[in-house]
Amino acid sequence: MSTVTPFPVLALIGAVSGSVTAWLLLRRDRPVQVLTPSAPPERVPPEVAAQLLADERAERLAALGRFAEAADADPELRQDCADEIVAHLSHYWSDWPAWQAQVWEFLLPHLNPTSSTFWPGIDLHVENLTLFCVDLRGCEVRDAVFREVRFGGDARFDEAVFTGSVSFEGARFARHAFFGGASFETGADFEDAVFTGTAAFDRSTAHGQVWFDAARFSAHTDFAATGFGDDVSFDAAGFAGRTSFRGTRFAADALFTRARFSGHADFTAATAAVFDFTGARARTDVRVLRTWPPAWAPGEPRRRRPGWWAEVTTPA
């Protein structure tokens, strides 16, 4: 077989080679373009940065004020305005507690029934946030959700009225929690809540089911003269400090199953359709005073970590 390359093919190769050579010569004669990196931006002086932040903060507060004024005139805007104000509680500043106090000032007058600018039927929805020095004393809201919220200061809900659903599930009260005289018109959920300081629910009322399952009460716990209109559950709750259910009225079942009592416990004059302490225990190696509901009393103490515990039972 012949290996001679046909003339047309050789001509094509020569044409291509010549074109490439001409392009390279032309490229060599072009001036070289040197790219120099741009200079880094100048650092903003601290005093200028502080002024910018101050301007931003002032503008945010001014915008909230304008929104609240518009909502006063138009009820259709009120829930949106409340949501916007609550959203601003999560905006972080170096003085976060002071910032939150300023933000609350735009909303609190609209949650107080005695105020001329009261907005009825407002919902509050906060989750997974730290709140400082919350003060909703005497306020009225519809649905209130404070799920997984950490209250960094005292939380005051004295005489507050909750007309809708209420959830403090997983909430952490780092200091005192005051709910004295509060009204939960459709019940409430405090499951897994942790009360580090005083937990005051004295004189409060609840007309629906209430859950304190697995809640932890570390200090003084006060449910004296509280009125529950439906079932209440303290299943697996822990009471470490002085606990009072003195004069508490349970219209339905009061469930303290698997609860733990480490300190004082006073159920004097407490009434319920049914008290249930099945699986509940009381620590016996501490000097405390306890008054149990009729037909319930601690049994034989047994060694359980930590200390000695007796199961609360109905004596035979």
Wavefront OBJ file of the C-alpha trace (Angstrom):
o trace
v 0.000 0.000 0.000
v 1.333 3.459 -0.936
v 2.209 5.844 1.987
v 2.599 9.003 -0.135
v 0.416 11.868 1.152
v -1.901 13.296 -1.516
v -1.050 16.820 -2.722
v -4.367 18.423 -1.580
v -3.755 17.326 1.989
v -0.233 18.751 1.981
v -1.578 22.051 0.699
v -4.149 22.237 3.529
v -1.522 21.554 6.187
v 0.701 24.286 4.783
v -2.113 26.824 4.815
v -2.997 26.116 8.445
v 0.638 26.242 9.553
v 1.101 29.600 7.868
v -1.939 31.082 9.569
v -0.754 29.999 13.030
v 2.709 31.476 12.422
v 1.255 34.812 11.327
v -0.982 34.961 14.467
v 1.996 34.301 16.762
v 4.064 37.060 15.111
v 1.205 39.515 15.456
v 0.697 38.551 19.126
v 4.401 39.118 19.841
v 4.286 42.678 18.535
v 1.291 43.731 20.750
v 2.094 45.679 23.958
v 1.909 43.713 27.171
v -1.062 44.581 29.475
v -0.107 44.645 33.166
v -2.976 44.239 35.662
v -2.306 45.974 38.974
v -4.452 44.969 41.986
v -6.705 47.649 43.378
v -5.749 49.151 46.715
v -7.593 47.726 49.767
v -10.431 49.895 51.062
v -9.491 52.282 53.800
v -10.513 51.228 57.287
v -13.504 53.143 58.651
v -12.410 55.147 61.713
v -14.047 53.900 64.961
v -15.812 57.205 65.572
v -17.319 57.112 62.087
v -18.425 53.485 62.507
v -20.050 54.346 65.824
v -21.912 57.236 64.206
v -23.119 54.971 61.402
v -24.432 52.455 63.940
v -26.105 55.224 65.912
v -27.766 56.497 62.761
v -28.976 52.998 61.905
v -30.327 52.486 65.408
v -32.133 55.822 65.425
v -33.609 55.131 62.013
v -34.884 51.712 63.092
v -36.573 53.184 66.154
v -38.053 56.011 64.111
v -39.438 53.511 61.599
v -41.083 51.505 64.381
v -42.632 54.681 65.728
v -44.058 55.568 62.314
v -45.411 52.047 61.872
v -47.110 52.153 65.301
v -48.723 55.496 64.480
v -50.047 54.099 61.207
v -51.385 51.020 63.029
v -53.201 53.240 65.514
v -55.144 54.661 62.602
v -55.605 51.379 60.713
v -56.516 48.253 62.753
v -55.577 46.060 59.778
v -51.925 46.961 60.359
v -51.798 46.255 64.079
v -50.784 42.596 64.112
v -48.181 43.231 61.402
v -46.818 46.111 63.459
v -46.668 43.960 66.609
v -44.825 41.241 64.673
v -42.334 43.779 63.348
v -41.677 45.165 66.825
v -41.162 41.660 68.246
v -38.798 40.835 65.364
v -36.645 43.827 66.318
v -36.089 42.342 69.780
v -33.662 39.900 68.171
v -31.536 42.642 66.571
v -28.274 42.511 68.492
v -26.474 45.573 69.830
v -23.691 45.820 72.387
v -26.282 47.073 74.912
v -28.895 44.485 73.972
v -30.993 44.802 77.180
v -31.311 48.584 76.712
v -32.197 48.102 73.052
v -34.962 45.634 73.921
v -36.329 48.035 76.526
v -36.591 50.725 73.850
v -38.306 48.346 71.435
v -40.857 47.193 74.033
v -41.876 50.827 74.597
v -43.461 50.868 71.138
v -45.671 47.869 71.945
v -46.539 47.900 75.650
v -49.040 50.809 75.504
v -50.975 48.858 72.873
v -51.194 45.745 75.081
v -52.597 47.508 78.139
v -56.425 47.544 78.262
v -56.371 50.768 80.283
v -54.487 52.604 77.539
v -56.261 54.832 75.036
v -54.246 53.121 72.286
v -55.029 49.525 73.314
v -55.007 47.000 70.469
v -57.220 43.991 71.346
v -56.500 40.507 70.033
v -52.744 40.858 69.496
v -50.582 37.713 69.311
v -47.000 37.548 70.575
v -44.752 34.915 69.046
v -41.147 34.575 70.214
v -38.964 31.468 69.923
v -35.321 30.636 70.668
v -34.381 34.111 71.853
v -32.993 35.742 74.987
v -35.272 38.385 76.447
v -34.291 40.803 79.188
v -36.533 42.242 81.891
v -39.862 41.404 80.279
v -42.672 43.342 81.961
v -46.197 42.543 80.714
v -47.950 43.304 83.984
v -51.625 43.988 83.417
v -51.363 43.429 79.672
v -53.819 41.502 77.535
v -52.804 39.397 74.547
v -54.426 36.615 72.596
v -51.958 33.852 71.665
v -48.657 34.070 73.521
v -45.763 31.867 72.434
v -42.458 32.099 74.291
v -41.174 28.665 73.307
v -37.506 27.941 74.140
v -37.065 31.560 75.261
v -34.442 32.397 77.868
v -35.533 35.172 80.208
v -32.311 36.877 81.252
v -33.875 39.036 83.957
v -37.063 39.035 85.988
v -40.091 38.090 83.896
v -43.264 39.858 85.043
v -46.673 38.688 83.901
v -48.607 39.698 87.032
v -52.327 40.223 86.341
v -51.778 39.559 82.624
v -54.699 38.137 80.633
v -54.087 35.520 77.952
v -57.266 35.018 75.924
v -55.797 32.466 73.474
v -53.267 29.653 73.546
v -50.177 30.063 75.718
v -46.861 28.236 75.416
v -43.749 28.612 77.547
v -42.551 25.162 76.529
v -38.833 24.787 77.173
v -38.542 28.345 78.515
v -35.670 29.165 80.882
v -36.249 31.712 83.637
v -32.795 32.759 84.811
v -34.229 34.886 87.630
v -37.746 35.291 89.011
v -40.969 34.550 87.133
v -44.079 36.371 88.353
v -47.512 35.230 87.143
v -49.464 36.275 90.238
v -53.107 36.943 89.402
v -52.618 36.081 85.725
v -55.525 34.619 83.756
v -55.050 31.801 81.241
v -58.453 31.636 79.588
v -57.749 28.592 77.393
v -54.991 26.874 79.402
v -51.217 26.959 79.114
v -48.176 24.815 78.376
v -45.087 25.085 80.605
v -43.686 21.676 79.700
v -39.900 21.379 80.261
v -39.731 24.937 81.614
v -36.941 25.732 84.098
v -37.551 28.186 86.937
v -34.249 29.162 88.540
v -35.651 31.788 90.888
v -39.068 32.285 92.424
v -41.974 30.888 90.408
v -45.048 32.810 91.571
v -48.435 31.699 90.216
v -50.429 32.662 93.305
v -54.029 33.774 92.707
v -53.776 32.953 88.996
v -56.623 31.220 87.139
v -56.709 28.824 84.217
v -59.846 27.678 82.437
v -58.282 25.051 80.173
v -55.754 22.266 80.593
v -52.345 23.226 81.960
v -49.109 21.279 81.622
v -46.007 21.574 83.774
v -44.675 18.153 82.760
v -40.919 17.768 83.428
v -40.721 21.378 84.626
v -37.988 22.232 87.131
v -38.667 24.520 90.102
v -35.376 25.330 91.826
v -36.459 27.923 94.404
v -39.664 29.133 96.027
v -42.733 27.886 94.116
v -46.087 29.467 94.880
v -49.428 28.229 93.562
v -51.359 29.355 96.648
v -55.021 30.222 96.028
v -54.692 29.374 92.341
v -57.792 28.166 90.503
v -57.553 25.514 87.781
v -60.738 24.819 85.839
v -59.486 21.709 84.017
v -56.863 18.977 84.338
v -53.407 20.060 85.488
v -50.334 17.888 85.011
v -47.042 18.110 86.900
v -45.860 14.733 85.639
v -42.137 14.222 86.351
v -41.817 17.806 87.621
v -39.115 18.605 90.163
v -39.702 20.834 93.219
v -36.397 21.651 94.911
v -37.408 24.589 97.094
v -40.307 25.601 99.303
v -43.505 24.714 97.444
v -47.009 25.905 98.246
v -50.329 24.690 96.861
v -52.087 26.046 99.914
v -55.754 26.634 99.147
v -55.321 25.747 95.480
v -58.537 24.708 93.746
v -58.255 21.960 91.130
v -61.692 21.604 89.517
v -60.591 18.429 87.717
v -57.604 16.073 88.074
v -54.355 17.202 89.690
v -51.632 14.916 88.379
v -48.325 14.825 90.249
v -47.259 11.458 88.876
v -43.487 10.838 89.093
v -42.950 14.292 90.617
v -40.016 14.895 93.004
v -40.245 16.984 96.192
v -36.916 17.936 97.795
v -38.057 20.811 100.000
v -41.135 21.980 101.858
v -44.502 21.027 100.365
v -47.793 22.505 101.553
v -51.125 21.209 100.221
v -53.171 22.541 103.119
v -56.803 23.115 102.077
v -56.016 22.210 98.459
v -58.949 20.538 96.702
v -59.224 18.478 93.514
v -61.590 16.074 91.818
v -58.703 13.583 91.923
v -55.177 13.858 93.285
v -52.728 11.433 91.711
v -49.190 11.076 93.121
v -48.467 7.684 91.558
v -44.699 7.285 91.272
v -44.027 10.587 93.073
v -41.242 10.726 95.653
v -40.284 12.974 98.564
v -36.793 13.322 99.980
v -36.660 12.288 103.631
v -33.087 13.010 104.749
v -33.712 16.769 104.931
v -35.516 18.785 107.590
v -38.693 20.027 105.940
v -42.383 20.488 106.654
v -44.872 18.807 104.349
v -48.652 18.649 104.325
v -50.129 16.254 101.781
v -53.671 16.040 100.412
v -55.980 13.637 102.270
v -55.245 9.939 101.618
v -51.673 10.597 100.478
v -48.496 10.266 102.542
v -44.838 9.206 102.134
v -44.097 5.512 102.522
v -40.954 3.765 103.708
v -37.745 5.704 102.912
v -35.237 4.036 100.638
v -31.730 4.881 99.618
v -31.766 6.605 96.219
v -29.208 8.997 94.804
v -28.945 11.537 96.157
v -30.061 10.763 99.698
v -33.137 8.966 101.009
v -36.512 9.097 99.281
v -39.982 7.848 100.053
v -42.709 7.153 97.541
v -45.878 9.175 98.042
v -48.674 6.642 98.317
v -52.188 6.110 99.630
v -51.807 4.302 102.969
v -53.645 0.982 103.227
l 1 2 3 4 5 6 7 8 9 10 11 12 13 14 15 16 17 18 19 20 21 22 23 24 25 26 27 28 29 30 31 32 33 34 35 36 37 38 39 40 41 42 43 44 45 46 47 48 49 50 51 52 53 54 55 56 57 58 59 60 61 62 63 64 65 66 67 68 69 70 71 72 73 74 75 76 77 78 79 80 81 82 83 84 85 86 87 88 89 90 91 92 93 94 95 96 97 98 99 100 101 102 103 104 105 106 107 108 109 110 111 112 113 114 115 116 117 118 119 120 121 122 123 124 125 126 127 128 129 130 131 132 133 134 135 136 137 138 139 140 141 142 143 144 145 146 147 148 149 150 151 152 153 154 155 156 157 158 159 160 161 162 163 164 165 166 167 168 169 170 171 172 173 174 175 176 177 178 179 180 181 182 183 184 185 186 187 188 189 190 191 192 193 194 195 196 197 198 199 200 201 202 203 204 205 206 207 208 209 210 211 212 213 214 215 216 217 218 219 220 221 222 223 224 225 226 227 228 229 230 231 232 233 234 235 236 237 238 239 240 241 242 243 244 245 246 247 248 249 250 251 252 253 254 255 256 257 258 259 260 261 262 263 264 265 266 267 268 269 270 271 272 273 274 275 276 277 278 279 280 281 282 283 284 285 286 287 288 289 290 291 292 293 294 295 296 297 298 299 300 301 302 303 304 305 306 307 308 309 310 311 312 313 314 315 316
